[in-house]
């Protein structure tokens, strides 16, 4: 986890499903950086693609648990 990951997750929590471009438009980070970070967050199960739509991400139950302090990110394993 990197500090920007918290911001990205919180933004998705507040705004709903987002693309990397939307993350940039909301002033969190650049589209390219958001794309890289979202791919990593997806590998650890904190976000998922919406209906396998390329580039549109939603927060998972694990992502919500992390934001609520109920899940320690160090316990997560990459799936891909």
C-alpha positions as CSV (number, residue, x, y, z in Angstrom):
1,X,0.0,0.0,0.0
2,X,1.1,3.5,-0.8
3,X,-0.3,6.7,0.6
4,X,-2.1,7.6,-2.6
5,X,-3.9,4.2,-2.4
6,X,-5.9,5.5,0.6
7,X,-6.9,8.6,-1.3
8,X,-8.0,6.6,-4.4
9,X,-10.0,4.2,-2.2
10,X,-11.6,7.0,-0.3
11,X,-12.5,8.8,-3.5
12,X,-14.2,5.7,-4.9
13,X,-16.0,5.3,-1.6
14,X,-17.3,8.9,-1.8
15,X,-17.9,9.1,-5.5
16,X,-18.9,5.6,-6.6
17,X,-17.4,3.6,-9.5
18,X,-14.6,5.4,-11.2
19,X,-12.2,5.2,-14.1
20,X,-8.5,6.3,-13.8
21,X,-9.5,9.4,-15.8
22,X,-12.2,10.3,-13.3
23,X,-9.7,9.9,-10.5
24,X,-7.5,12.4,-12.3
25,X,-10.5,14.7,-12.9
26,X,-11.2,14.7,-9.2
27,X,-7.6,15.9,-8.5
28,X,-6.3,12.8,-6.8
29,X,-3.4,11.9,-9.1
30,X,-2.7,11.5,-12.8
31,X,-4.7,9.1,-14.9
32,X,-1.7,7.0,-15.6
33,X,-0.7,6.7,-12.0
34,X,-4.3,6.0,-11.0
35,X,-4.4,3.2,-13.6
36,X,-1.2,1.6,-12.2
37,X,-2.5,1.9,-8.6
38,X,-6.0,0.6,-9.4
39,X,-4.4,-2.4,-11.1
40,X,-2.4,-3.1,-7.9
41,X,-5.4,-2.6,-5.6
42,X,-7.4,-5.0,-7.8
43,X,-4.7,-7.7,-7.4
44,X,-5.2,-7.4,-3.6
45,X,-9.0,-7.5,-3.8
46,X,-9.6,-3.9,-2.6
47,X,-11.3,-2.9,-5.9
48,X,-12.8,-4.8,-8.8
49,X,-13.7,-4.1,-12.3
50,X,-17.3,-3.3,-12.9
51,X,-18.8,-6.2,-14.9
52,X,-15.4,-6.8,-16.5
53,X,-15.5,-3.4,-18.0
54,X,-12.0,-2.3,-18.8
55,X,-11.0,0.7,-16.7
56,X,-14.1,1.1,-14.5
57,X,-13.5,0.1,-10.9
58,X,-15.7,-0.3,-7.8
59,X,-14.8,-0.8,-4.1
60,X,-15.1,-4.3,-2.8
61,X,-16.2,-5.4,0.6
62,X,-12.5,-5.8,1.5
63,X,-11.9,-2.3,0.3
64,X,-14.7,-1.0,2.6
65,X,-13.3,-3.0,5.5
66,X,-9.9,-1.6,4.9
67,X,-11.2,2.0,4.9
68,X,-13.2,1.2,8.1
69,X,-10.1,0.0,9.8
70,X,-11.4,-3.6,10.0
71,X,-8.8,-5.1,7.6
72,X,-5.0,-4.8,7.8
73,X,-3.7,-4.5,4.2
74,X,-0.5,-6.4,5.2
75,X,-2.7,-9.6,5.5
76,X,-3.7,-9.5,1.9
77,X,-2.1,-11.6,-0.8
78,X,-2.0,-10.8,-4.5
79,X,-4.2,-12.9,-6.7
80,X,-2.7,-12.3,-10.2
